[in-house]
């Protein structure tokens, strides 16, 4: 499913019109319509607002799975693992 279709489906599930969405973002209704029809891509701020309004995870919209997204916790775990490996090598 393409980005615009995902956004349109979520908007319709929330009973919002394109005009409602364009006012909430805010942006021109015609340009918002182009996003849903995959003619135009939203900029970062528009994408953020769309996700907030429709309560969507940007990873879902952008077809990223959870393994392609490195979180702060992931980075902490990697640092801890490196530290453990380093300590283990020093003990030998």
GROMACS elastic network, one bead per residue, 0.5 to 0.9 nm:
[ bonds ]
;  ai    aj funct       b0    kb
    1     4     6  0.84198   500
    1     5     6  0.63980   500
    1     6     6  0.66238   500
    2     5     6  0.53782   500
    2     6     6  0.63328   500
    2     7     6  0.88038   500
    2    38     6  0.75411   500
    2    61     6  0.80615   500
    2    62     6  0.87400   500
    2    63     6  0.88162   500
    3     6     6  0.52460   500
    3     7     6  0.63105   500
    3     8     6  0.86782   500
    3    35     6  0.80885   500
    3    36     6  0.74163   500
    3    37     6  0.88428   500
    3    38     6  0.69731   500
    3    41     6  0.85925   500
    3    60     6  0.89328   500
    3    61     6  0.56005   500
    3    62     6  0.68426   500
    3    63     6  0.84431   500
    4     7     6  0.51164   500
    4     8     6  0.60555   500
    4     9     6  0.85483   500
    4    33     6  0.88924   500
    4    34     6  0.83361   500
    4    35     6  0.55945   500
    4    37     6  0.55786   500
    4    38     6  0.51857   500
    4    39     6  0.86717   500
    4    41     6  0.85092   500
    4    61     6  0.86492   500
    5     8     6  0.50364   500
    5     9     6  0.60302   500
    5    10     6  0.85360   500
    5    36     6  0.60500   500
    5    37     6  0.72587   500
    5    38     6  0.79288   500
    6     9     6  0.52398   500
    6    10     6  0.62297   500
    6    11     6  0.85900   500
    6    36     6  0.81890   500
    6    60     6  0.86425   500
    6    61     6  0.66840   500
    7    10     6  0.52180   500
    7    11     6  0.60727   500
    7    12     6  0.85864   500
    7    35     6  0.84802   500
    7    36     6  0.64202   500
    7    50     6  0.78304   500
    7    51     6  0.87366   500
    7    54     6  0.79803   500
    7    56     6  0.86755   500
    7    61     6  0.76464   500
    8    11     6  0.50560   500
    8    12     6  0.60830   500
    8    13     6  0.85080   500
    8    18     6  0.86072   500
    8    36     6  0.58103   500
    8    37     6  0.86664   500
    9    12     6  0.51809   500
    9    13     6  0.61049   500
    9    14     6  0.87381   500
   10    13     6  0.50084   500
   10    14     6  0.64113   500
   10    15     6  0.87949   500
   10    54     6  0.63064   500
   10    55     6  0.86373   500
   10    56     6  0.80677   500
   11    14     6  0.52151   500
   11    15     6  0.63772   500
   11    16     6  0.54820   500
   11    17     6  0.72345   500
   11    18     6  0.79986   500
   11    21     6  0.78826   500
   11    53     6  0.88408   500
   11    54     6  0.64639   500
   12    16     6  0.58650   500
   12    17     6  0.73059   500
   13    16     6  0.77852   500
   14    54     6  0.74462   500
   16    19     6  0.80425   500
   16    20     6  0.58648   500
   16    21     6  0.67340   500
   17    20     6  0.50045   500
   17    21     6  0.63569   500
   17    22     6  0.86371   500
   18    21     6  0.50674   500
   18    22     6  0.60737   500
   18    23     6  0.86169   500
   18    29     6  0.65463   500
   18    30     6  0.88329   500
   18    32     6  0.70493   500
   18    33     6  0.67851   500
   19    22     6  0.51114   500
   19    23     6  0.62455   500
   19    24     6  0.86520   500
   19    28     6  0.86311   500
   19    29     6  0.57184   500
   19    30     6  0.89504   500
   19    32     6  0.85155   500
   20    23     6  0.53382   500
   20    24     6  0.62821   500
   20    25     6  0.88065   500
   20    29     6  0.87104   500
   21    24     6  0.50767   500
   21    25     6  0.61290   500
   21    26     6  0.76176   500
   21    27     6  0.84286   500
   21    29     6  0.79373   500
   21    32     6  0.78127   500
   21    50     6  0.79564   500
   21    53     6  0.80713   500
   22    25     6  0.53833   500
   22    26     6  0.52688   500
   22    28     6  0.59473   500
   22    29     6  0.50366   500
   22    30     6  0.85368   500
   22    31     6  0.84251   500
   22    32     6  0.60878   500
   22    33     6  0.87114   500
   23    27     6  0.64010   500
   23    28     6  0.78378   500
   23    29     6  0.77565   500
   24    27     6  0.79558   500
   24    49     6  0.80214   500
   24    50     6  0.86911   500
   24    53     6  0.76620   500
   25    45     6  0.87207   500
   25    46     6  0.64074   500
   25    49     6  0.56204   500
   25    50     6  0.67604   500
   25    53     6  0.80372   500
   26    29     6  0.88555   500
   26    46     6  0.80269   500
   26    49     6  0.85167   500
   27    30     6  0.86084   500
   27    31     6  0.71901   500
   27    32     6  0.68783   500
   27    46     6  0.81148   500
   28    31     6  0.53566   500
   28    32     6  0.63129   500
   28    33     6  0.87675   500
   29    33     6  0.61664   500
   29    34     6  0.86975   500
   30    33     6  0.51188   500
   30    34     6  0.64710   500
   30    35     6  0.89917   500
   31    35     6  0.65421   500
   31    36     6  0.89912   500
   31    40     6  0.73738   500
   31    42     6  0.89363   500
   32    35     6  0.51355   500
   32    36     6  0.66378   500
   32    37     6  0.88119   500
   32    40     6  0.83369   500
   32    42     6  0.82037   500
   33    36     6  0.52107   500
   33    37     6  0.62870   500
   33    38     6  0.86557   500
   33    39     6  0.86000   500
   33    40     6  0.87089   500
   34    38     6  0.60471   500
   34    40     6  0.52545   500
   34    41     6  0.79634   500
   35    38     6  0.50182   500
   35    39     6  0.59431   500
   35    41     6  0.55516   500
   35    42     6  0.63821   500
   36    39     6  0.76897   500
   36    40     6  0.81605   500
   36    41     6  0.88357   500
   37    40     6  0.76862   500
   38    41     6  0.67418   500
   41    47     6  0.87623   500
   42    45     6  0.78339   500
   42    46     6  0.54729   500
   42    47     6  0.55867   500
   42    50     6  0.89885   500
   43    46     6  0.52745   500
   43    47     6  0.60649   500
   43    48     6  0.85856   500
   44    47     6  0.50706   500
   44    48     6  0.61114   500
   44    49     6  0.86896   500
   45    48     6  0.50552   500
   45    49     6  0.62687   500
   45    50     6  0.86181   500
   46    49     6  0.51332   500
   46    50     6  0.60789   500
   46    51     6  0.85817   500
   47    50     6  0.50665   500
   47    51     6  0.61738   500
   47    52     6  0.85951   500
   47    58     6  0.77972   500
   48    51     6  0.52216   500
   48    52     6  0.62265   500
   48    53     6  0.86955   500
   48    58     6  0.77818   500
   49    53     6  0.59934   500
   49    54     6  0.83892   500
   50    53     6  0.52374   500
   50    54     6  0.59481   500
   50    55     6  0.79319   500
   50    56     6  0.77376   500
   51    54     6  0.53335   500
   51    55     6  0.53268   500
   51    57     6  0.63070   500
   51    58     6  0.63466   500
   51    61     6  0.85410   500
   52    55     6  0.50300   500
   52    56     6  0.67242   500
   52    57     6  0.85862   500
   53    56     6  0.79320   500
   56    59     6  0.85076   500
   56    60     6  0.72308   500
   56    61     6  0.75160   500
   57    60     6  0.54130   500
   57    61     6  0.68188   500
   57    62     6  0.89334   500
   58    61     6  0.50184   500
   58    62     6  0.60321   500
   58    63     6  0.83409   500
   58    64     6  0.81897   500
   59    62     6  0.51497   500
   59    63     6  0.57984   500
   59    65     6  0.64825   500
   59    66     6  0.75186   500
   59    68     6  0.89638   500
   59    69     6  0.80008   500
   60    63     6  0.51830   500
   60    64     6  0.62455   500
   60    65     6  0.74654   500
   61    64     6  0.77978   500
   62    65     6  0.89315   500
   64    67     6  0.79207   500
   64    68     6  0.60980   500
   64    69     6  0.72817   500
   65    68     6  0.56338   500
   65    69     6  0.71355   500
   66    69     6  0.54709   500
   66    70     6  0.81575   500
   67    70     6  0.72418   500
   70    73     6  0.81304   500
   70    74     6  0.59479   500
   70    75     6  0.71376   500
   71    74     6  0.50387   500
   71    75     6  0.64713   500
   71    76     6  0.87607   500
   72    75     6  0.51073   500
   72    76     6  0.62692   500
   72    77     6  0.86800   500
   73    76     6  0.50232   500
   73    77     6  0.61613   500
   73    78     6  0.86143   500
   74    77     6  0.51482   500
   74    78     6  0.62423   500
   74    79     6  0.86759   500
   75    78     6  0.51106   500
   75    79     6  0.62226   500
   75    80     6  0.86684   500
   76    79     6  0.50691   500
   76    80     6  0.61781   500
   76    81     6  0.86249   500
   77    80     6  0.50261   500
   77    81     6  0.61280   500
   77    82     6  0.85956   500
   78    81     6  0.50756   500
   78    82     6  0.61759   500
   78    83     6  0.85639   500
   79    82     6  0.51521   500
   79    83     6  0.61953   500
   79    84     6  0.87424   500
   80    83     6  0.50170   500
   80    84     6  0.62410   500
   80    85     6  0.86675   500
   81    84     6  0.50950   500
   81    85     6  0.61789   500
   81    86     6  0.85347   500
   82    85     6  0.51209   500
   82    86     6  0.61056   500
   82    87     6  0.86456   500
   83    86     6  0.50753   500
   83    87     6  0.62139   500
   83    88     6  0.86043   500
   84    87     6  0.50998   500
   84    88     6  0.60870   500
   84    89     6  0.86350   500
   85    88     6  0.50601   500
   85    89     6  0.62381   500
   85    90     6  0.87087   500
   86    89     6  0.52193   500
   86    90     6  0.63481   500
   86    91     6  0.88330   500
   87    90     6  0.51211   500
   87    91     6  0.63128   500
   88    91     6  0.52248   500
   88    92     6  0.67568   500
   89    92     6  0.54852   500
